[in-house]
Amino acid sequence: MNRTKQALSEAFWQLLEEMPYSRITVKGIVDRCHVNRNTFYYHFQDIPALAEATMQAWVEEIVEKHFNFGNPQDCLIPLVEGCIARKKAILHIYRSVQREKFLNYLDSLIGHAVGVYAQGVKSALGSDLETLPALCRFYKCAGMGLVLDWLDQDMSYDMPEFLEIICGFLQGVTHSALLGTPEGALL
């Protein structure tokens, strides 16, 4: 993303921290960036296009920085930390007309994280695992459900701590599901 687009995107994030999505205007964005309206429209068709580009860049940044996950908990922590860092903005997007696109990006991010984790499991076990796709889908759906519940609760509980507890419950279940080993065996 070039500097001007980055500045417009950052102004959008800042404004989302201050107000709901529906109250953000092109004028507010360009005033914050000290550019003119034509500059905005050169880069983006409208605010929804800016919102989509901003969310996509956010997801790509998380994926780029956290591409090597070690366990299921590590798959969700970068996403949770990214949400916490922009709490008001994330909640404003989640409650906006852009919710569906935001949820698609979350689903994509969680799916990517689980996929990276699954490839690590597959490599560590050194075999083709017939049950791996089903397990990946389960973890993606479970992760998405956890994140949605957290967002529905206004991010009011300590999600990293909650993930630690949930992953403690699931410890060994992955290994058992993949290889049929006794429950409690660590992966």
C-alpha positions, 0 to 999 in steps of 0.5 A, spaced: 500 500 500 502 506 498 503 512 503 497 516 501 493 510 501 496 508 508 495 515 510 487 514 508 487 507 511 490 510 518 485 516 518 479 511 517 482 506 523 482 513 527 475 515 526 473 508 527 476 509 534 472 515 535 465 514 532 461 509 528 462 507 521 455 510 519 458 517 521 465 517 518 465 521 511 470 522 506 471 530 508 473 527 515 478 522 512 481 527 508 481 533 513 485 528 518 490 526 512 490 533 510 489 531 502 483 533 498 477 529 496 480 528 489 486 524 492 481 520 496 477 518 490 483 517 486 485 511 491 478 509 493 471 509 489 467 510 496 468 509 504 466 502 503 471 500 498 476 504 503 473 499 509 474 493 505 481 495 503 483 497 510 480 490 512 484 486 507 491 490 509 489 488 516 488 481 515 494 480 510 499 484 516 497 479 521 498 473 516 505 476 514 507 477 521 504 470 524 505 465 519 508 460 523 503 457 528 505 452 533 498 450 536 491 451 536 491 457 541 497 460 537 492 460 531 487 465 534 492 469 539 494 474 533 487 475 531 485 477 538 491 481 539 489 485 533 482 486 535 484 488 542 489 493 539 483 496 535 477 495 540 473 500 538 474 500 531 473 493 530 466 493 534 464 499 530 466 495 523 462 489 526 456 493 528 456 496 521 453 495 514 460 492 513 459 487 518 458 481 512 465 483 509 468 483 516 466 476 518 468 474 511 475 477 512 475 474 519 473 467 517 479 467 512 484 469 517 482 463 522 481 458 516 488 460 514 491 460 521 488 453 522 491 451 515 498 453 517 497 449 524 494 443 520 500 443 515 505 443 521 501 437 524 501 433 518 509 435 517 510 433 524 506 426 524 509 425 517 503 422 514 497 423 510 491 424 515 484 422 512 481 426 518 485 432 517 480 436 513 474 435 518 479 437 524 481 443 520 473 445 519 472 443 526 477 448 529 475 453 524 468 453 525 470 453 533 475 459 532 470 463 528 464 461 534 469 463 539 471 470 536 463 472 534 461 470 541 467 475 544 465 480 539 457 479 541 459 480 548 463 487 546 470 484 547 468 484 555 472 478 557 479 476 557 479 472 550 487 470 551 485 467 558 479 464 555 483 461 549 488 458 554 482 454 558 479 452 552 485 449 549 487 446 555 480 442 554 482 440 547 489 438 549 490 431 546 484 431 543 487 433 536 492 427 536 487 422 539 482 424 533 488 424 528 491 417 530 486 414 534 491 414 540 489 414 547 485 421 549 490 426 553 496 424 549 499 431 547 500 433 540 
